[in-house]
Amino acid sequence: MAQELVGEEKCVGFAKLKGKDFDFYLQKYTITLGRRSKSSNVDIALGDNMNLSRHHASIIYNFERGCWELVVHGKNGVTADEKFIAPGHDPHKLTTKERLQVGDVMFYFLLPPSNKAKNKLGGPPRHRPPPPGIEPLAKKPRV
């Protein structure tokens, strides 16, 4: 399974892939998923099943669109929330809690909660007023 197993430790990443037997934290903008092989180097080895290509899919952050995308390379495709994505298909925009299946390996794509979501849920405001009895610092005039 995935090489980056995390037990009780907290690990920081841009996003997370959560499977039955693994947690993989995306800590770079492109990761590759595929079959374990001596001749190919993938970030997440999903086993040695011949239904998987050595470089089966990539998860890439698209800076222009501001989202994570799945690009399928393997001839047997990937299923994303019951939708089959064939190789050569346009990149698939990933959403949080989306279920992905590559061969017989199933896992979820998870994003961390955004600051907007935290504030909507009653999280701390971005700007806090000073405590009672404390005067805010006056801004110095620009010269």
Secondary structure, DSSP 4 states (H G I P E B T S, - for coil): --S---SSS----SEEEEESS-EEEE-SSEEEEE---SS---SEE--S-TTS-TT-EEEEEETTTTEEEEEE-STT-EEETTEEE-TTSPPEEP-TTEEEEETTEEEEEE-PPPHHHHHHTT---SS-PPPTT-PPPPPPPP-
